[in-house]
Amino acid sequence: MPLVTRRNSTIAALAAVALALVGATAARADAVPGISLGSFAVTAGDEVVVSSDGWTDLAKQIHPSTTVLISSDLTGVIARDEFPATAGPWTRTVTIPMFEPAGTYQVCAVLTKDVVAESEPWMEFSTCASLTVRAYTLPGSPVYRFWSPRFSNAHFFTMSTDEAAGIRSTDTNWIDEGVAFRALPVNPDLSCTYGKQVFRFWSPVFRTHFYTQDAEEKSRIRSTDRNWTYEGIAYCALTSTTGGGVPLYRFWSPVFNKHFFTASQSEADNLQAVDRNWNYEGIAYYVLPS
């Protein structure tokens, strides 16, 4: 029987991968078993329960093994689990990588034989099942945004609920604008489990705060610019869209001597299109949507 029927390009790609794994060049086995899944839709990072009736005719096989492969056309094989083949049903649990992109994946099993024990090694595919993977989004905490018309269009961002509450109740210089985005908390040792640290500065000269994830920029400001006072780590933020991140756009105004940050694509587009007071400086880092 053929190595694999050309049902789709994913299965053909899996066959190529399996051939590379075992060095097999031909297929020879009994009836093709089916694959069943405990769930046909999971979130990246979850486990997938894979079951099969298994190959029944293993009496003449030498060291047969089964490999479960999870793959897609875009990313190739993302997870595999190899174990000794036994007659009758089997069930295995395979974990989807946490930051695997959303999409449709194929779950297949491959039976292979000890390639040293026979001059004509072989392999055989099971049928395959489709699996829908949802993207995993990291949990985050709200970052609150305040605006001060008194301080020449200054904006202030904080993840601290106590700091936000204190500003609302005691400081009339600031107007509460709600949750700007979500970010990740800093660990007790000041590290980040995911992403990188965002450093916070305050300037009594410009009456504004500044935020950067760039460690070199932080060091340069601390060593060369006395207009700014370093206040520590504000929160942790991502360095890409991995984990559900969205861009945080950074602007500078030579008119107001202020930086402005926004995770709103429409707000960023509007500033670039109609407000010449602000110069776009690019993506500061990546945050989680509010």
C-alpha positions in Angstrom: 0.0 0.0 0.0 1.3 3.6 -0.6 3.1 5.4 2.1 0.4 8.0 2.5 -2.6 8.9 0.4 -2.5 12.5 -0.8 -5.4 13.7 1.3 -3.8 17.1 1.9 -0.4 18.8 2.0 -0.2 18.5 5.8 -0.3 14.7 5.7 2.3 14.7 2.9 4.5 16.9 5.0 4.1 14.7 8.0 5.2 11.7 5.9 8.3 13.5 4.9 9.0 14.3 8.6 8.4 10.7 9.7 10.7 9.4 6.9 13.4 11.7 8.2 12.9 10.5 11.7 13.1 6.8 11.1 14.9 6.5 7.7 12.1 4.5 6.3 11.6 4.2 2.5 8.5 2.0 2.1 5.2 1.2 3.8 4.0 -2.2 4.8 1.5 -2.9 7.5 -2.0 -4.1 8.2 -5.3 -2.3 8.1 -5.0 1.5 8.9 -6.4 2.3 12.3 -8.3 5.5 13.2 -7.4 8.4 15.6 -9.9 9.9 18.1 -9.4 13.0 20.2 -10.6 13.8 23.7 -11.4 17.3 22.4 -11.3 18.7 18.9 -10.6 22.3 20.1 -8.1 23.3 22.7 -6.1 26.4 23.8 -2.3 26.4 23.2 -0.6 25.1 26.3 -3.4 22.5 26.9 -3.1 18.8 26.7 -4.7 16.7 23.9 -5.8 13.2 24.6 -5.2 11.0 21.6 -6.6 7.5 21.3 -6.5 4.8 18.7 -7.4 1.1 18.1 -3.8 0.6 17.2 -2.2 -1.8 14.7 -3.2 -5.4 15.4 -0.7 -7.4 13.3 2.5 -6.9 15.2 3.5 -10.5 15.7 6.3 -10.4 13.1 7.5 -6.9 13.9 10.8 -6.2 15.6 10.7 -3.3 18.1 7.8 -1.5 16.5 7.1 2.0 17.8 4.3 4.5 17.4 4.8 8.2 17.1 1.9 10.7 17.5 2.6 13.8 15.4 0.7 17.1 15.6 1.3 19.4 12.7 0.0 22.2 10.5 0.9 23.4 7.0 2.2 26.7 8.4 4.4 25.5 11.3 5.2 21.9 10.6 5.4 19.4 13.4 4.8 21.2 16.8 4.5 18.2 19.1 5.4 14.5 19.0 5.2 11.5 21.4 7.0 8.2 20.6 6.3 5.0 22.5 6.6 1.2 22.0 3.8 -0.1 19.8 1.5 -2.7 21.3 -1.5 -4.6 19.9 -4.9 -3.2 20.7 -6.0 0.2 21.8 -3.8 2.9 23.2 -4.2 6.4 24.7 -1.6 9.1 24.9 -1.5 12.7 26.2 0.3 15.3 24.1 0.8 19.0 25.1 0.4 21.8 22.6 3.2 24.4 23.0 1.9 27.4 24.9 2.6 30.1 22.3 1.6 28.1 19.2 -0.4 30.2 16.8 -4.1 29.7 16.4 -5.2 27.4 13.5 -6.2 24.0 12.3 -3.8 21.2 13.0 -3.6 17.5 12.0 -3.1 14.7 14.6 -1.7 11.5 13.1 0.1 8.4 14.3 3.0 6.7 12.6 4.0 3.0 13.1 7.7 2.3 12.5 9.8 -0.8 12.7 13.4 -1.3 13.8 15.3 -0.3 10.7 18.3 -2.3 11.5 16.4 -5.6 11.7 15.2 -5.6 8.1 16.7 -4.6 4.8 13.5 -3.0 3.7 12.4 -0.7 6.6 8.8 0.5 6.6 6.3 2.8 8.2 2.6 3.3 8.2 0.2 6.2 8.9 -3.0 6.0 10.8 -5.9 8.1 9.6 -5.6 11.7 10.9 -7.9 13.9 13.0 -8.3 17.7 12.7 -7.6 19.8 15.9 -8.5 23.4 16.3 -6.0 25.3 18.4 -6.9 28.7 20.0 -4.1 31.1 20.8 -3.1 31.5 24.4 -3.2 35.0 25.8 -1.2 35.7 28.9 -3.2 37.0 31.9 -2.4 40.6 32.7 -3.3 43.4 35.1 -4.9 46.8 34.1 -2.6 49.7 33.5 -4.5 53.0 34.3 -4.1 56.1 32.2 -4.3 59.7 33.5 -4.1 63.0 31.6 -3.1 66.4 33.0 -4.1 69.6 31.0 -2.3 71.5 33.8 1.0 69.8 33.0 0.8 70.5 29.2 -0.8 67.3 27.9 1.1 65.0 30.2 0.0 61.4 30.5 0.7 59.1 33.4 0.4 55.2 33.4 0.3 53.0 36.5 -0.4 49.4 37.2 -0.7 50.1 41.0 -4.4 50.2 42.1 -3.3 52.0 45.2 -1.4 54.7 43.3 -4.4 55.1 40.9 -6.8 55.4 43.7 -4.6 58.0 45.5 -4.5 60.1 42.3 -8.2 60.0 41.9 -8.9 61.0 45.5 -6.2 63.5 46.2 -4.6 65.0 43.0 -6.8 67.2 41.0 -4.0 67.8 38.5 -4.9 64.5 36.8 -8.0 63.3 35.0 -8.7 59.6 35.0 -9.0 58.2 31.5 -9.6 54.6 32.5 -7.7 51.4 31.6 -5.2 52.0 28.8 -4.0 48.4 28.4 -2.9 45.4 30.4 0.6 44.4 31.4 2.4 41.7 33.4 3.4 42.0 37.0 7.0 42.2 38.2 8.2 39.2 40.3 9.4 39.9 43.9 13.0 39.6 42.7 12.3 42.3 40.0 12.4 39.8 37.2 9.7 39.1 34.6 8.3 35.6 34.1 7.2 36.7 30.6 8.5 39.6 28.6 10.9 42.2 29.9 11.0 45.0 32.4 9.6 48.5 31.6 11.5 51.3 33.4 9.8 54.4 34.7 11.2 57.9 35.0 9.8 61.2 36.3 10.9 64.7 35.2 10.2 67.6 37.6 11.4 69.9 34.8 9.0 68.6 32.1 6.3 67.5 34.6 5.9 64.2 32.9 6.7 60.5 33.2 8.6 58.4 30.6 8.6 54.7 30.1 11.1 52.5 28.2 11.9 48.8 27.9 15.3 49.5 26.3 17.9 48.9 29.0 20.5 50.9 27.1 18.2 53.9 26.9 17.5 53.6 30.6 21.2 53.5 31.4 21.9 56.5 29.1 19.2 58.6 30.7 20.3 57.8 34.2 24.0 58.6 33.4 23.6 61.6 31.1 20.3 63.4 31.5 19.7 65.1 34.9 16.2 66.2 33.8 15.0 62.7 34.7 14.7 60.8 38.0 14.6 57.0 37.8 11.6 55.6 39.7 12.1 51.8 39.1 10.3 49.1 37.2 6.7 50.0 36.2 5.6 46.5 35.0 6.6 43.8 32.6 5.7 43.9 28.9 6.1 41.6 25.9 8.7 42.0 23.2 6.4 40.7 20.4 2.8 39.6 19.7 3.6 36.2 21.2 1.2 35.6 24.1 -1.4 38.0 22.8 0.6 41.1 22.7 -0.4 44.3 20.7 1.9 47.2 19.9 2.2 50.1 22.2 2.9 53.1 20.0 5.3 55.8 21.2 5.2 59.5 20.3 7.2 62.6 21.2 6.1 66.2 21.2 8.8 69.0 20.9 5.9 71.4 21.5 4.9 69.9 24.9 8.2 68.3 25.7 6.3 65.1 26.4 6.1 61.5 25.4 2.8 59.8 24.7 2.0 56.1 24.5 -1.1 54.4 23.2 -2.2 50.8 22.5 -5.0 52.1 20.3 -4.3 51.7 16.6 -7.0 54.2 15.8 -5.6 56.8 18.2 -2.1 56.3 16.9 -3.4 56.7 13.3 -5.3 59.8 14.2 -2.3 61.5 15.8 -0.1 60.7 12.8 -2.8 62.0 10.4 -4.1 65.2 12.0 -1.9 66.3 15.0 1.5 67.8 14.0 2.3 68.4 17.7 3.3 64.7 17.9 6.1 62.8 16.1 5.7 59.1 15.8 8.8 57.2 17.2 7.7 53.6 16.6 6.6 50.7 18.8 7.8 51.0 22.4 7.0 47.4 23.3 4.0 45.1 23.3 1.2 45.0 25.9 -2.0 43.1 26.3 -5.3 44.6 25.1 -7.6 46.1 27.7 
